[in-house]
């Protein structure tokens, strides 16, 4: 009798442990997720990692990696809206833990999402999924990178025509440099944004930004826009 009771007790403990694991799994946001946001927009892969009290999310074409906070059973991210206010992004797990739902709201107080779509746990190795993320990001952002580089090259040539036939020094293209001040004042250079971060396109090695090199006498230049995956887009010029 005692032995049977002990066996029943052990079995009950095992079942409770399995139930606890199952419940924990339902709340596990981490891993790779794949989905198609809406018609006309190709599939994406999202990677969620836990980082301290926050989660790091990659693959949504905002920041290359951005930090998102846990609020109960949701992951929540607030981003400044154009003009004023904030957008709200939420991730929630469906029962079973195999489906992640993303909802985007045009304000923190809104109850009706402007975008909502589902992602399911992605299969494949981490290396395969990381490459898929880079390829998707390149597909979505490279046209904007090329457009930015073409506009920037036109502005650099306009500078040379306005400055004695010499292209701007490299330091002039650093953030806040004279090239930008001159270009914005006279309308030669638009406000170019890194399509991955939505911040100003900058002279750096980061994807979405650009590199700039000059010949010794500043009579030739080479300008390259950095892709997330694949070759850079390069434009050269001389007068």
C-alpha positions in Angstrom: 0.0 0.0 0.0 2.7 2.4 1.0 4.7 1.5 -2.1 1.7 2.1 -4.4 1.1 5.5 -2.7 4.7 6.4 -3.2 4.5 5.4 -6.9 1.4 7.6 -7.3 3.1 10.5 -5.5 6.2 10.2 -7.8 4.0 10.1 -10.9 2.0 13.1 -9.8 5.2 15.1 -9.1 6.5 14.1 -12.6 3.2 15.3 -14.2 3.4 18.6 -12.3 7.0 19.1 -13.5 6.0 18.4 -17.1 3.1 20.8 -16.8 5.4 23.5 -15.4 7.8 23.0 -18.3 4.9 23.2 -20.8 3.7 26.4 -19.2 7.2 27.9 -19.2 7.5 26.9 -22.9 4.3 28.9 -23.7 6.0 32.0 -22.4 9.3 31.5 -24.1 9.6 34.4 -26.6 13.2 33.5 -27.5 14.3 31.9 -30.7 13.8 32.5 -34.5 10.4 33.2 -35.9 9.2 33.4 -39.5 6.1 35.1 -40.9 4.7 37.2 -43.7 3.4 40.6 -42.4 1.0 41.4 -45.2 0.3 41.1 -48.9 3.0 42.6 -51.0 5.6 42.3 -48.3 7.8 39.2 -48.4 8.5 36.8 -45.6 10.7 37.9 -42.7 12.7 36.1 -40.0 12.8 37.6 -36.5 15.3 36.6 -33.8 14.4 37.2 -30.1 17.0 36.9 -27.4 16.8 37.5 -23.7 19.2 40.1 -22.4 18.9 40.8 -18.7 15.5 42.1 -17.9 14.9 43.0 -21.6 14.8 41.1 -24.9 16.8 41.9 -28.0 14.9 41.7 -31.3 16.6 41.5 -34.7 15.1 41.4 -38.2 12.3 44.0 -38.2 14.1 46.7 -40.1 14.1 49.2 -37.3 17.3 49.2 -35.4 19.6 46.3 -36.5 19.0 45.1 -32.9 16.6 46.9 -30.5 15.8 46.4 -26.9 12.2 45.5 -26.0 10.7 45.2 -22.4 8.6 42.5 -20.9 5.2 43.7 -19.6 3.4 40.7 -18.2 2.7 38.3 -21.0 3.7 40.8 -23.7 6.9 42.2 -25.1 6.4 46.0 -25.6 8.4 48.6 -27.5 7.7 52.3 -27.8 9.3 54.2 -30.7 9.0 58.0 -31.4 6.5 58.7 -34.1 7.1 61.2 -36.9 6.1 64.6 -35.6 5.2 63.8 -32.1 4.0 61.0 -29.8 5.0 57.3 -29.9 4.2 54.1 -31.8 3.6 51.0 -29.8 4.8 47.5 -30.9 3.6 44.4 -29.0 4.5 40.7 -29.2 2.3 38.1 -27.6 2.5 34.3 -27.5 -0.5 32.2 -28.5 -1.4 29.1 -26.4 1.2 26.4 -27.0 4.0 28.8 -27.6 4.5 28.0 -31.3 2.9 31.3 -32.7 4.1 34.8 -32.0 1.7 37.7 -32.9 3.0 41.1 -33.6 0.7 44.1 -33.3 1.6 47.7 -34.1 -0.4 50.7 -32.8 -0.2 54.3 -33.9 -0.2 55.4 -30.2 0.4 53.9 -26.8 -3.3 54.4 -25.9 -4.8 52.9 -29.0 -6.7 49.6 -28.8 -6.8 48.9 -32.5 -3.6 47.8 -34.2 -2.7 49.3 -37.6 -0.7 46.2 -38.5 -1.1 42.6 -37.0 0.4 39.4 -38.3 1.6 36.1 -37.0 5.0 34.4 -36.9 5.7 30.7 -36.2 8.9 29.1 -34.9 11.4 28.9 -37.7 13.3 25.7 -38.4 16.9 25.5 -39.6 20.3 26.1 -38.1 21.2 29.4 -36.5 23.7 30.1 -39.3 21.0 29.4 -42.0 18.5 31.6 -40.3 20.9 34.5 -39.7 21.8 34.4 -43.4 18.1 34.4 -44.3 17.6 37.5 -42.1 20.5 39.3 -43.8 19.2 38.4 -47.3 15.7 39.6 -46.5 17.0 42.8 -45.0 19.2 43.4 -48.1 16.2 42.9 -50.4 14.1 45.4 -48.5 16.8 48.1 -47.8 19.3 47.9 -50.7 17.2 50.0 -53.1 17.1 52.8 -50.6 20.9 52.5 -50.0 21.5 52.8 -53.8 19.1 55.8 -54.0 20.9 57.5 -51.1 24.4 56.9 -52.7 23.2 58.4 -56.1 21.8 61.5 -54.3 25.0 61.8 -52.2 27.3 61.5 -55.2 25.3 64.2 -57.0 25.8 66.5 -54.0 29.5 65.7 -53.8 29.9 66.7 -57.5 27.9 69.9 -56.9 30.3 70.7 -54.0 33.3 70.4 -56.4 31.7 72.7 -58.9 31.1 75.3 -56.2 34.5 74.9 -54.5 37.2 75.2 -57.2 36.9 71.7 -58.7 37.9 69.8 -55.5 35.7 67.3 -53.9 35.0 67.7 -50.1 37.5 66.4 -47.7 36.5 63.3 -45.8 36.1 65.2 -42.5 33.5 67.4 -44.2 31.3 64.3 -44.6 31.4 63.4 -40.9 28.2 64.1 -39.0 27.7 67.8 -38.6 30.5 68.5 -41.2 30.7 71.4 -43.6 29.5 69.4 -46.5 26.1 68.7 -44.9 25.7 72.3 -43.7 26.4 73.6 -47.2 24.2 71.0 -48.8 21.2 71.6 -46.6 21.6 75.4 -47.0 21.6 75.3 -50.8 19.4 72.3 -51.3 22.0 70.1 -52.9 21.9 67.3 -50.3 18.6 65.8 -49.1 18.2 64.4 -45.6 19.4 60.9 -46.2 18.4 58.2 -43.8 19.9 54.8 -43.1 17.0 52.5 -44.1 17.8 50.1 -41.3 17.9 52.5 -38.4 15.9 55.5 -39.7 18.7 57.7 -38.4 20.8 60.0 -40.6 23.0 58.1 -43.1 26.5 58.5 -41.8 30.2 57.9 -42.7 30.7 54.5 -41.1 31.1 50.8 -41.8 27.6 49.9 -40.6 25.0 48.4 -43.0 23.0 51.2 -44.5 25.8 53.8 -44.0 28.5 54.7 -46.5 32.3 54.9 -47.0 34.1 57.7 -48.8 37.6 57.9 -50.2 39.5 60.5 -52.2 42.5 60.8 -54.4 45.5 62.7 -53.2 44.5 66.0 -54.8 40.7 65.5 -54.2 40.0 65.3 -57.9 38.5 61.7 -57.8 36.2 60.1 -55.2 34.7 56.7 -54.5 31.5 56.4 -52.5 30.1 53.0 -51.3 26.8 52.2 -49.7 26.9 49.2 -47.3 24.5 46.3 -47.8 23.4 44.0 -45.1 24.2 41.1 -47.4 26.0 41.0 -50.7 28.3 43.6 -52.3 28.4 47.3 -51.6 26.9 49.7 -54.1 29.8 51.9 -55.3 29.8 55.2 -57.3 33.0 56.9 -58.5 33.4 60.4 -59.8 35.8 62.9 -61.2 35.7 66.4 -62.9 
